[in-house]
């Protein structure tokens, strides 16, 4: 038993007496849920906790030094005089990565199950595969404000007032084990709030600096924790099987009353002191100073005796921690150093007492250092620093080593790392191991079990764990990692709902888009499966649809994938929502863009008044076939649609020679058969032949636009007519009533590979038209708002139906995907449509995902309003564009050239940019995926071929599991290279690999029997 612990036992003091945490300050600062942010200390002081999420943007070394200098200036007021104590603790626990992931993925797993999506294999693979990518980490800060901050006469008055409050409260002596609501000194609240706000603001703005006559914008994000979150985290890190990071909904509650025995033997119930709650279990000292909890968790402390000779960045230590893959917590305590002679003498005496290895020469060096620090104290205050580290283990590992043995080995590893980090002195020997272990938890103990060493604030700040990347979200269904294994959760709420993914083939762009789409499917809080519209060229959307259909099982009809061809099934761009005789505003905008492409308008070749003429012609066309005004509705013809004919007979709908398709539509709608009503309406709305007829015969059009010439040659209206005639001949896919039917599908993909070939002007114009046509058809079911209903001419029955429909659509998540945008050649109609959809999306909840091979392929007007960008590859020519359009730091963009080189051991490198309402975030990160989803979404041609060969004989889920177990990288690239190196000639590697997997499956079937 240690001397300190023996003293505690001799005085009959419980272990929790090491902590002076007393009670929540219920009358003080609170969060939005009215939970206290501060805890009262036994002395009447206050303490508040927070978590530093990291930098808003990954800084270069020069910028980071400037940030630390500005932070030092901002924090001067906290360390000029005694009264404030700041703990900064770094906690990382790779041993709990699997538990952390299981907990983090649980709500998304449940959401997928709610939608009927069987993604169990994907989630299981993430729990299995992600621990090599991530280690849960947190930087926790605790700011104490002690009564010593007050002037002596203020302290005297405050203590006297507290004594009176206690007397008036008439609390029994049983409260000694509970929370004393009179303990706080209210005089400290304002001072404490000011100190916290100083810390918050200093961190937030420390990166707003001028360097080389250029403004650099960065900072560090600090989130305040409630006292419930802080105590819950303290309890959890001392026990195995609990979350290792602070959680939003802590299990422990400060107001929870517990029974206790009063002085007269009566049983009372009171909320216990926080010190009692924060130390959940008895701790026992084992051999060699190892501390063991009641659950068998073993802790091994390391004490830093003397600070480093050189102030090396914390990243140097963290890099070694990542390589060693051991859990660790380092707590740094900073206190003001007195600048007067008496204070320095006391400081020197304390150092000589606590430091056992300092020679006479060392004493003289300390004196010189103190003198130098005192000289700089006004602008760079002296701080007293203590530091403790701890590592831990639980259970027996695969090698058969006990938790105690593991902790001892990890302790020696941690010791060596700390000693080589700036050449500082550390030891595993300490006065009381229990006290030392608890000292590693920020804010838990009043007296840290470590010697103090003085330093200027400027020398201390580089040691702090501040330079870590931050995500705008604390939780999210999409995941990235940084180079040192921090997980960045990514949500979907952005300032602008437009996200771009760019990168050359093979750099992971398509995979990243697929992963983001999967994350939409299982994002928490959705009542219904999202609507997803995908326009793509190639394999990526095909593989995504296959994966979703497999996961949906019996509801596979909700996900449909098709290939668009010029001579196959048709899409009528004039289709309207059920019962609508005229297009909505969004639909009219689409038709204007589509027909302007048909007419050959580009940025370089604008056509005067073309947009106005098209709008007038479209409106006149709809009016010409409407069953109102001077319109002549199209007459019903038996035999055009057998299903409609059968429905008419079934419902006994009366018809004659004058019956119109609109009347059939209305009658079927009245019967409640929405499907057949929709089929009938296909023949009621205009087609391009009607548009041509309108342009030929409408006198008003000629009267208004007849004098306008196109390039001083042909009149505008005949030019439009001629252009549309030519398009109808060349693009029959949009020349007739629609035959594409997606049924009840909510997730729809159209592959445009057959209609987007070539890069000449005609091919680009065709590709652009097909993109717009595909966007219209795939998003037709959800690009609809309440405003569309309010402005439409509808019968009461249709209005009621569409009002309910619009309300439901507004609640649903909607995603529109435009991939391979480079095929549209930069024609203006695409950015115009995307920009309009983006504006509408902010009101209706539409998200837009854009994909292309280069960031320059994203139209400039869209680059300016992006909510997020995932740049998976860029060259030197793109750097300036990225910097100008997104505001990304130019040095960070230059680094991205070597970072974004495609998938590797850490994932697929990406320069990531997010824009939230509060500010901009940027990071050099890696997109990560589990082995099962890598195989589900692979676009590698040879890997797809092997997968398709296996699927002919093996079920889908078994195929993915076998491939991911054999080739966890998601491709067979390396395996093919290996076999080619051993080739003798005549081999068929793809067939060989497929047959090997098939045999593995057959063997597993036999074993199951």
Beta strands, then each sheet from edge to edge (+ up, - down):
strand 1: 21-24
strand 2: 38-41
strand 3: 46-55
strand 4: 84-92
strand 5: 137-145
strand 6: 209-211
strand 7: 214-216
strand 8: 220-225
strand 9: 258-261
strand 10: 267-270
strand 11: 283-285
strand 12: 291-293
strand 13: 298-306
strand 14: 328-336
strand 15: 382-393
strand 16: 425-427
strand 17: 453-456
strand 18: 478-481
strand 19: 487-490
strand 20: 498-502
strand 21: 531-536
strand 22: 559-563
strand 23: 709-710
strand 24: 714-715
strand 25: 747-751
strand 26: 814-818
strand 27: 846-852
strand 28: 868-871
strand 29: 903-904
strand 30: 907-915
strand 31: 920-927
sheet 1: 1+ 2- 3+ 5- 4+ 14- 15+ 13- 12+ 11-
sheet 2: 1+ 2- 3+ 8-
sheet 3: 1+ 2- 3+ 5- 4+ 14- 15+ 17-
sheet 4: 1+ 2- 3+ 5- 4+ 14- 15+ 13- 16+
sheet 5: 6+ 7-
sheet 6: 9+ 10-
sheet 7: 19+ 18- 31+ 30- 28+ 20+ 27+ 26+ 21+ 25+ 22+
sheet 8: 19+ 18- 31+ 30- 29+
sheet 9: 23+ 24-
end
